[in-house]
């Protein structure tokens, strides 16, 4: 680190790679390594478990099918041959269909080729069994001797035993396949455990290396930046730091140097800003007490008194007094919505006497918002702007509507007039002047709107807003909103 005079405070830094890239690469390597074992484990586990589940399912279903082949079909045919029920009344074909359906399901769930061939043999034997049943039905229908029907029964029993033996052998082969699958699962588990241990050891070594490398690389630059920040905090705004040639720290070092350079300017600018702010506050107050409004109101009181319209004199004088009392507000910046509402009412009541031939106005406020707090002198400048720049420039009578309502923790205020309106180019110019950072003396005849907008920004920290909408020859609408705040 060095001062503006060029005195060296610390040594230079060696050039190094991007710390962010090193860390990103390290994280990617570590994550990939840590994912290898789980991914392999999950994939192999799902594969072996699915294979084991299919094998166990085949064994269970085949065992159930074997019981049906050994008992149900033979018993059903015996009842028919013995005369206990007719051939057409028997369930022999239903049983044969059930055996065939179960055999197809087991066949579809079997992967081993040898086992599938065995099921195909069982299927062909089932076809033979079905033909014997058909033959028995024919003999019974043609009233063959009982001895010949018994011979068919013996054939059916023999084929049933053959199918049962095939199914039993299939069960044995499936159990052997399940045993092989189980051994594979054990071997894979051991291999994955060894792989996981090796990965963990490698990741630990890699992490230690990366941590030491990164720590060594950024330790000195961070220490120098810490010294620089301490110098600035102690008031030495002339302190500077050399570029560390570390990608992540270069911008930080540059920003700290720039910060140290600008802090003095910011302090000076802040002092100037406070002066301008005080001027703006005085200007805002003076805007409410413009000489022409004061003179015109006093002239109005005089000619009302000369006309012996004493009640109107009293009303105007009372409104005039209340207007200035609200404007001054005992020097406080905040007031209630009720006071702001009455301030606008007093202003319009006074102006109504003077402009009775061209001015109609209406004020609508939500009663629930009256006790809420807000910044003072926001509404009346907008009302005055609508009267002098909108309604007075229109031929004939104009209407002015002032509304206030609340919504979603915000207080809304809108001033609508059906005056001359604003041409599009002029509207854009007004919006530009309102949002400009120029001194208020340069904003011309939109000072009222400019002042309201700037005070909204200053006091509400960007949470308030002001919007202007206008159409030439139709009128203008000015809306602003402020957040609800605790009473101040």
Secondary structure, 3 states (H helix, E strand, C coil): CEECCCCECCCCCCCCCCHHHHHHHHHHHHHHHHHHHHHHHHHHHHHHHHHHHHHHHHHHHHHHHHHHHHHHHHHHHHHHHCCCCCCCCCCHHHHHHHHHHHHHHHHHCCCCHHHHHHHHHHHHHHHHHHHHHHHHHHHHHCCCCHHHHHHHHHHHHHHHHHHHHHHHHHHHHHHHHHHHHHHHHHHHHHHHHHHHHHHHHHHHHHHHHHHHHHHHHHHHHHHHHHHHHHHHHCCCCCEECCCCCCHHHHHHHHHHHHHHHHHHHHHHHHHHHHHHHHHHHHHHHHHHCCHHHHHHHHHHHHHHHHCCCHHHHHHHHHHHHHHHHHHHHHHCCEEEHHHHHHHHHHHHHHHHHHCCCCEEEEEEECHHHCCCEEECCCHHHHHHHHHHHHHCCCCCCEEEEEEEEEECCEEEEEEEECCCCCCHHHHHHHHHHHHCCCCHHHCHHHHHHHHHHHHHHHHHCCCCEEEEEEECCCEEEEEEEEECCCCC
